[in-house]
């Protein structure tokens, strides 16, 4: 049996950005992801801002759930802005 790592504790996390002002979202991935779907597994492939490609494995149910969540998020954004979201 392998040794288990201690659980992640947010209070012990280190702030890598330092002091910042205002609201922002740190862009970790570039727009234009790819979705590869197989019989038992799907892979969401993202390109990072550092030029690396990262694959996130998802089950078929995970892809369906992600589609539902993103669709609902876009719907809420459209309702708030009263217009289309691009």
The first five atom37 places (N, CA, C, CB, O) and aatype in JSON, in Angstrom:
{
  "aatype": [20, 20, 20, 20, 20, 20, 20, 20, 20, 20, 20, 20, 20, 20, 20, 20, 20, 20, 20, 20, 20, 20, 20, 20, 20, 20, 20, 20, 20, 20, 20, 20, 20, 20, 20, 20, 20, 20, 20, 20, 20, 20, 20, 20, 20, 20, 20, 20, 20, 20, 20, 20, 20, 20, 20, 20, 20, 20, 20, 20, 20, 20, 20, 20, 20, 20, 20, 20, 20, 20, 20, 20, 20, 20, 20, 20, 20, 20, 20, 20, 20, 20, 20, 20, 20, 20],
  "atom_mask": [
    [1, 1, 1, 1, 1],
    [1, 1, 1, 1, 1],
    [1, 1, 1, 1, 1],
    [1, 1, 1, 1, 1],
    [1, 1, 1, 1, 1],
    [1, 1, 1, 1, 1],
    [1, 1, 1, 1, 1],
    [1, 1, 1, 1, 1],
    [1, 1, 1, 1, 1],
    [1, 1, 1, 1, 1],
    [1, 1, 1, 1, 1],
    [1, 1, 1, 1, 1],
    [1, 1, 1, 1, 1],
    [1, 1, 1, 1, 1],
    [1, 1, 1, 1, 1],
    [1, 1, 1, 1, 1],
    [1, 1, 1, 1, 1],
    [1, 1, 1, 1, 1],
    [1, 1, 1, 1, 1],
    [1, 1, 1, 1, 1],
    [1, 1, 1, 1, 1],
    [1, 1, 1, 1, 1],
    [1, 1, 1, 1, 1],
    [1, 1, 1, 1, 1],
    [1, 1, 1, 1, 1],
    [1, 1, 1, 1, 1],
    [1, 1, 1, 1, 1],
    [1, 1, 1, 1, 1],
    [1, 1, 1, 1, 1],
    [1, 1, 1, 1, 1],
    [1, 1, 1, 1, 1],
    [1, 1, 1, 1, 1],
    [1, 1, 1, 1, 1],
    [1, 1, 1, 1, 1],
    [1, 1, 1, 1, 1],
    [1, 1, 1, 1, 1],
    [1, 1, 1, 1, 1],
    [1, 1, 1, 1, 1],
    [1, 1, 1, 1, 1],
    [1, 1, 1, 1, 1],
    [1, 1, 1, 1, 1],
    [1, 1, 1, 1, 1],
    [1, 1, 1, 1, 1],
    [1, 1, 1, 1, 1],
    [1, 1, 1, 1, 1],
    [1, 1, 1, 1, 1],
    [1, 1, 1, 1, 1],
    [1, 1, 1, 1, 1],
    [1, 1, 1, 1, 1],
    [1, 1, 1, 1, 1],
    [1, 1, 1, 1, 1],
    [1, 1, 1, 1, 1],
    [1, 1, 1, 1, 1],
    [1, 1, 1, 1, 1],
    [1, 1, 1, 1, 1],
    [1, 1, 1, 1, 1],
    [1, 1, 1, 1, 1],
    [1, 1, 1, 1, 1],
    [1, 1, 1, 1, 1],
    [1, 1, 1, 1, 1],
    [1, 1, 1, 1, 1],
    [1, 1, 1, 1, 1],
    [1, 1, 1, 1, 1],
    [1, 1, 1, 1, 1],
    [1, 1, 1, 1, 1],
    [1, 1, 1, 1, 1],
    [1, 1, 1, 1, 1],
    [1, 1, 1, 1, 1],
    [1, 1, 1, 1, 1],
    [1, 1, 1, 1, 1],
    [1, 1, 1, 1, 1],
    [1, 1, 1, 1, 1],
    [1, 1, 1, 1, 1],
    [1, 1, 1, 1, 1],
    [1, 1, 1, 1, 1],
    [1, 1, 1, 1, 1],
    [1, 1, 1, 1, 1],
    [1, 1, 1, 1, 1],
    [1, 1, 1, 1, 1],
    [1, 1, 1, 1, 1],
    [1, 1, 1, 1, 1],
    [1, 1, 1, 1, 1],
    [1, 1, 1, 1, 1],
    [1, 1, 1, 1, 1],
    [1, 1, 1, 1, 1],
    [1, 1, 1, 1, 1]
  ],
  "atom_positions": [
    [[0.84, -1.17, 0.0], [0.0, 0.0, 0.0], [0.89, 1.24, 0.0], [-0.96, -0.01, 1.21], [1.87, 1.3, 0.74]],
    [[0.56, 2.21, -0.82], [1.36, 3.43, -0.9], [0.99, 4.38, 0.22], [1.19, 4.11, -2.26], [-0.14, 4.37, 0.73]],
    [[1.95, 5.21, 0.59], [1.68, 6.22, 1.62], [0.77, 7.29, 1.04], [2.99, 6.84, 2.15], [0.98, 7.75, -0.08]],
    [[-0.21, 7.68, 1.8], [-1.14, 8.71, 1.34], [-0.59, 10.08, 1.7], [-2.54, 8.52, 1.96], [0.0, 10.27, 2.77]],
    [[-0.78, 11.01, 0.82], [-0.38, 12.39, 1.08], [-1.39, 13.03, 2.02], [-0.25, 13.2, -0.24], [-2.56, 12.65, 2.02]],
    [[-0.95, 14.01, 2.8], [-1.92, 14.71, 3.65], [-2.88, 15.5, 2.77], [-1.2, 15.65, 4.65], [-2.51, 15.91, 1.66]],
    [[-4.1, 15.73, 3.24], [-5.07, 16.47, 2.43], [-4.63, 17.92, 2.22], [-6.45, 16.44, 3.08], [-3.88, 18.48, 3.02]],
    [[-5.12, 18.5, 1.13], [-4.81, 19.9, 0.83], [-5.5, 20.8, 1.85], [-5.24, 20.28, -0.61], [-6.69, 20.65, 2.11]],
    [[-4.75, 21.71, 2.41], [-5.29, 22.67, 3.38], [-5.13, 24.08, 2.81], [-4.57, 22.54, 4.76], [-4.01, 24.56, 2.68]],
    [[-6.23, 24.75, 2.47], [-6.13, 26.1, 1.9], [-5.37, 27.07, 2.79], [-7.5, 26.65, 1.64], [-4.71, 27.98, 2.29]],
    [[-5.45, 26.9, 4.11], [-4.75, 27.81, 5.03], [-3.23, 27.67, 4.9], [-5.19, 27.54, 6.47], [-2.5, 28.61, 5.22]],
    [[-2.75, 26.52, 4.44], [-1.31, 26.3, 4.29], [-0.8, 26.67, 2.9], [-0.98, 24.85, 4.57], [0.4, 26.6, 2.65]],
    [[-1.71, 27.07, 2.0], [-1.31, 27.38, 0.62], [-0.5, 28.67, 0.58], [-2.55, 27.5, -0.29], [-0.68, 29.56, 1.42]],
    [[0.37, 28.76, -0.4], [1.21, 29.94, -0.58], [0.63, 30.76, -1.73], [2.69, 29.55, -0.87], [0.28, 30.21, -2.77]],
    [[0.52, 32.06, -1.54], [0.01, 32.96, -2.57], [1.12, 33.22, -3.58], [-0.51, 34.29, -1.96], [2.08, 33.93, -3.26]],
    [[1.01, 32.66, -4.78], [2.07, 32.81, -5.78], [2.0, 34.15, -6.5], [1.98, 31.69, -6.8], [2.98, 34.55, -7.13]],
    [[0.88, 34.84, -6.42], [0.75, 36.11, -7.12], [1.18, 37.3, -6.29], [-0.67, 36.3, -7.56], [1.44, 38.38, -6.84]],
    [[1.27, 37.14, -4.98], [1.61, 38.27, -4.13], [0.44, 39.22, -3.99], [2.82, 39.0, -4.68], [-0.71, 38.85, -4.21]],
    [[0.74, 40.44, -3.61], [-0.3, 41.45, -3.44], [-0.79, 41.95, -4.8], [0.23, 42.64, -2.59], [0.01, 42.38, -5.62]],
    [[-2.08, 41.88, -5.03], [-2.67, 42.37, -6.27], [-3.87, 43.23, -5.92], [-3.08, 41.19, -7.21], [-4.47, 43.08, -4.85]],
    [[-4.22, 44.13, -6.82], [-5.38, 45.0, -6.61], [-6.38, 44.76, -7.72], [-4.96, 46.49, -6.55], [-6.01, 44.5, -8.86]],
    [[-7.67, 44.86, -7.39], [-8.72, 44.73, -8.39], [-9.08, 43.29, -8.67], [-8.29, 45.39, -9.66], [-8.44, 42.35, -8.19]],
    [[-10.13, 43.13, -9.46], [-10.61, 41.81, -9.85], [-9.96, 41.4, -11.15], [-12.15, 41.78, -9.98], [-9.82, 42.22, -12.06]],
    [[-9.57, 40.16, -11.26], [-8.98, 39.65, -12.49], [-9.12, 38.14, -12.53], [-7.51, 40.08, -12.61], [-9.35, 37.49, -11.51]],
    [[-8.96, 37.61, -13.7], [-8.89, 36.17, -13.9], [-7.56, 35.89, -14.56], [-10.1, 35.63, -14.77], [-7.26, 36.43, -15.62]],
    [[-6.76, 35.05, -13.95], [-5.46, 34.71, -14.5], [-5.65, 33.74, -15.66], [-4.54, 34.09, -13.41], [-6.16, 32.64, -15.46]],
    [[-5.26, 34.13, -16.88], [-5.47, 33.23, -18.03], [-4.45, 32.1, -18.03], [-5.38, 34.03, -19.35], [-3.27, 32.32, -18.33]],
    [[-4.89, 30.92, -17.71], [-4.0, 29.77, -17.7], [-4.03, 29.03, -19.02], [-4.36, 28.84, -16.58], [-3.05, 28.39, -19.4]],
    [[-5.15, 29.11, -19.73], [-5.29, 28.38, -20.98], [-5.75, 29.32, -22.08], [-6.27, 27.21, -20.83], [-6.5, 30.27, -21.85]],
    [[-5.3, 29.03, -23.28], [-5.7, 29.8, -24.44], [-7.08, 29.35, -24.91], [-4.66, 29.65, -25.58], [-7.48, 28.21, -24.64]],
    [[-7.83, 30.2, -25.61], [-9.12, 29.77, -26.14], [-8.91, 28.73, -27.25], [-9.92, 30.97, -26.68], [-7.86, 28.7, -27.89]],
    [[-9.9, 27.92, -27.45], [-9.84, 26.94, -28.54], [-9.4, 25.57, -28.07], [-8.89, 27.42, -29.6], [-8.42, 25.03, -28.57]],
    [[-10.13, 25.0, -27.12], [-9.79, 23.66, -26.65], [-10.28, 22.61, -27.65], [-10.42, 23.4, -25.26], [-11.1, 22.9, -28.52]],
    [[-9.76, 21.4, -27.52], [-10.18, 20.28, -28.36], [-10.82, 19.23, -27.47], [-8.97, 19.68, -29.15], [-10.38, 19.02, -26.34]],
    [[-11.84, 18.58, -27.98], [-12.5, 17.51, -27.25], [-12.39, 16.24, -28.08], [-13.98, 17.85, -26.94], [-12.91, 16.18, -29.19]],
    [[-11.7, 15.25, -27.54], [-11.55, 13.95, -28.2], [-12.44, 12.96, -27.47], [-10.05, 13.48, -28.22], [-12.32, 12.8, -26.25]],
    [[-13.32, 12.29, -28.2], [-14.28, 11.39, -27.56], [-14.09, 9.98, -28.08], [-15.73, 11.87, -27.81], [-14.12, 9.74, -29.29]],
    [[-13.89, 9.05, -27.16], [-13.8, 7.63, -27.48], [-15.02, 6.9, -26.96], [-12.51, 7.02, -26.9], [-16.01, 7.53, -26.57]],
    [[-14.96, 5.58, -26.94], [-16.11, 4.8, -26.47], [-16.3, 4.92, -24.96], [-15.94, 3.34, -26.85], [-17.43, 5.06, -24.49]],
    [[-15.21, 4.86, -24.21], [-15.31, 4.87, -22.75], [-14.74, 6.13, -22.1], [-14.6, 3.68, -22.19], [-14.97, 6.37, -20.92]],
    [[-14.0, 6.92, -22.87], [-13.29, 8.05, -22.27], [-13.26, 9.22, -23.23], [-11.87, 7.64, -21.88], [-13.15, 9.04, -24.44]],
    [[-13.35, 10.4, -22.69], [-13.18, 11.63, -23.48], [-11.97, 12.36, -22.93], [-14.47, 12.53, -23.44], [-11.62, 12.21, -21.76]],
    [[-11.34, 13.16, -23.77], [-10.16, 13.92, -23.35], [-10.35, 15.36, -23.8], [-8.85, 13.3, -23.95], [-10.5, 15.63, -24.99]],
    [[-10.34, 16.27, -22.85], [-10.38, 17.7, -23.14], [-8.94, 18.17, -23.18], [-11.23, 18.49, -22.06], [-8.23, 18.11, -22.18]],
    [[-8.49, 18.66, -24.34], [-7.1, 19.07, -24.53], [-7.05, 20.59, -24.56], [-6.51, 18.46, -25.85], [-7.68, 21.23, -25.4]],
    [[-6.28, 21.16, -23.64], [-6.13, 22.61, -23.51], [-4.69, 23.0, -23.79], [-6.56, 23.08, -22.11], [-3.77, 22.26, -23.44]],
    [[-4.49, 24.14, -24.43], [-3.15, 24.69, -24.63], [-2.93, 25.78, -23.59], [-2.97, 25.26, -26.09], [-3.73, 26.71, -23.48]],
    [[-1.85, 25.66, -22.83], [-1.58, 26.64, -21.78], [-0.92, 27.88, -22.38], [-0.7, 26.04, -20.69], [-0.47, 27.86, -23.52]],
    [[-0.85, 28.94, -21.58], [-0.21, 30.17, -22.04], [1.3, 29.99, -22.16], [-0.51, 31.33, -21.08], [1.98, 30.85, -22.71]],
    [[1.82, 28.87, -21.66], [3.24, 28.58, -21.75], [3.57, 27.66, -22.92], [3.73, 27.95, -20.46], [4.71, 27.2, -23.06]],
    [[2.58, 27.38, -23.77], [2.81, 26.57, -24.96], [2.73, 25.08, -24.74], [4.12, 26.9, -25.51], [3.06, 24.31, -25.64]],
    [[2.3, 24.63, -23.58], [2.16, 23.21, -23.31], [0.72, 22.78, -23.55], [2.59, 22.88, -21.86], [-0.2, 23.6, -23.49]],
    [[0.55, 21.5, -23.84], [-0.8, 20.96, -24.0], [-1.11, 20.06, -22.82], [-0.95, 20.17, -25.35], [-0.29, 19.23, -22.42]],
    [[-2.3, 20.23, -22.26], [-2.71, 19.48, -21.09], [-3.99, 18.74, -21.43], [-2.91, 20.41, -19.85], [-4.94, 19.33, -21.95]],
    [[-4.03, 17.45, -21.13], [-5.22, 16.65, -21.38], [-5.94, 16.34, -20.08], [-4.86, 15.36, -22.09], [-5.33, 15.89, -19.11]],
    [[-7.24, 16.59, -20.06], [-8.07, 16.29, -18.9], [-9.0, 15.14, -19.24], [-8.87, 17.55, -18.44], [-9.93, 15.31, -20.04]],
    [[-8.78, 13.96, -18.66], [-9.66, 12.83, -18.97], [-11.03, 13.02, -18.31], [-9.03, 11.51, -18.5], [-11.14, 13.44, -17.16]],
    [[-12.07, 12.69, -19.07], [-13.44, 12.8, -18.58], [-14.21, 11.55, -19.0], [-14.13, 14.08, -19.12], [-13.97, 10.99, -20.07]],
    [[-15.13, 11.13, -18.16], [-16.03, 10.05, -18.56], [-17.09, 10.64, -19.48], [-16.68, 9.36, -17.31], [-17.22, 11.86, -19.6]],
    [[-17.85, 9.77, -20.11], [-18.93, 10.24, -20.98], [-19.93, 11.06, -20.17], [-19.65, 9.05, -21.67], [-20.44, 12.08, -20.65]],
    [[-20.22, 10.64, -18.95], [-21.12, 11.4, -18.08], [-20.5, 12.73, -17.69], [-21.48, 10.58, -16.82], [-21.21, 13.73, -17.57]],
    [[-19.18, 12.75, -17.47], [-18.49, 14.0, -17.14], [-18.59, 15.02, -18.26], [-17.04, 13.72, -16.84], [-18.76, 16.21, -18.0]],
    [[-18.49, 14.56, -19.51], [-18.63, 15.47, -20.66], [-20.05, 16.03, -20.71], [-18.29, 14.74, -21.98], [-20.25, 17.22, -20.95]],
    [[-21.04, 15.17, -20.49], [-22.43, 15.62, -20.5], [-22.67, 16.63, -19.38], [-23.39, 14.43, -20.36], [-23.36, 17.63, -19.58]],
    [[-22.11, 16.36, -18.2], [-22.27, 17.29, -17.07], [-21.58, 18.61, -17.35], [-21.72, 16.67, -15.79], [-22.12, 19.67, -17.03]],
    [[-20.38, 18.57, -17.93], [-19.65, 19.79, -18.27], [-20.45, 20.62, -19.28], [-18.26, 19.45, -18.84], [-20.52, 21.84, -19.16]],
    [[-21.03, 19.96, -20.27], [-21.85, 20.65, -21.27], [-23.04, 21.34, -20.61], [-22.34, 19.65, -22.35], [-23.36, 22.48, -20.95]],
    [[-23.68, 20.66, -19.68], [-24.83, 21.23, -18.98], [-24.42, 22.43, -18.13], [-25.5, 20.17, -18.1], [-25.09, 23.47, -18.16]],
    [[-23.34, 22.29, -17.39], [-22.88, 23.38, -16.51], [-22.47, 24.6, -17.32], [-21.71, 22.9, -15.64], [-22.84, 25.72, -16.97]],
    [[-21.72, 24.39, -18.4], [-21.29, 25.52, -19.23], [-22.48, 26.19, -19.92], [-20.27, 25.07, -20.27], [-22.52, 27.41, -20.04]],
    [[-23.42, 25.39, -20.37], [-24.62, 25.96, -20.99], [-25.42, 26.81, -20.02], [-25.5, 24.85, -21.54], [-25.92, 27.87, -20.38]],
    [[-25.53, 26.34, -18.78], [-26.25, 27.1, -17.75], [-25.49, 28.38, -17.4], [-26.47, 26.25, -16.49], [-26.1, 29.43, -17.2]],
    [[-24.17, 28.3, -17.32], [-23.37, 29.5, -17.03], [-23.53, 30.54, -18.13], [-21.87, 29.13, -16.87], [-23.67, 31.73, -17.84]],
    [[-23.52, 30.12, -19.38], [-23.72, 31.06, -20.49], [-25.12, 31.65, -20.47], [-23.47, 30.36, -21.82], [-25.31, 32.84, -20.75]],
    [[-26.11, 30.83, -20.13], [-27.48, 31.33, -20.04], [-27.6, 32.4, -18.97], [-28.45, 30.18, -19.75], [-28.27, 33.42, -19.17]],
    [[-26.96, 32.18, -17.81], [-27.01, 33.17, -16.73], [-26.28, 34.45, -17.12], [-26.39, 32.59, -15.46], [-26.74, 35.55, -16.78]],
    [[-25.16, 34.33, -17.83], [-24.45, 35.52, -18.3], [-25.3, 36.31, -19.28], [-23.11, 35.14, -18.94], [-25.33, 37.54, -19.23]],
    [[-25.98, 35.62, -20.18], [-26.84, 36.3, -21.15], [-27.98, 37.01, -20.44], [-27.4, 35.3, -22.17], [-28.34, 38.13, -20.82]],
    [[-28.54, 36.38, -19.42], [-29.65, 37.0, -18.69], [-29.17, 38.24, -17.95], [-30.27, 36.0, -17.71], [-29.89, 39.24, -17.88]],
    [[-27.97, 38.19, -17.4], [-27.45, 39.33, -16.65], [-27.13, 40.5, -17.58], [-26.21, 38.93, -15.87], [-27.41, 41.65, -17.25]],
    [[-26.55, 40.21, -18.72], [-26.14, 41.26, -19.66], [-27.24, 41.63, -20.64], [-24.91, 40.81, -20.42], [-27.13, 42.63, -21.35]],
    [[-28.3, 40.84, -20.68], [-29.42, 41.04, -21.61], [-28.97, 41.07, -23.06], [-30.15, 42.34, -21.28], [-29.4, 41.91, -23.85]],
    [[-28.11, 40.16, -23.4], [-27.62, 40.08, -24.77], [-26.83, 38.8, -24.97], [-26.76, 41.3, -25.1], [-26.63, 38.04, -24.03]],
    [[-26.38, 38.56, -26.2], [-25.62, 37.34, -26.47], [-24.22, 37.39, -25.87], [-25.52, 37.12, -27.98], [-23.61, 38.46, -25.76]],
    [[-23.72, 36.24, -25.48], [-22.36, 36.11, -24.95], [-21.51, 35.47, -26.02], [-22.33, 35.28, -23.64], [-21.9, 34.46, -26.61]],
    [[-20.34, 36.04, -26.28], [-19.46, 35.48, -27.31], [-18.35, 34.69, -26.68], [-18.87, 36.57, -28.18], [-17.51, 34.14, -27.39]]
  ]
}
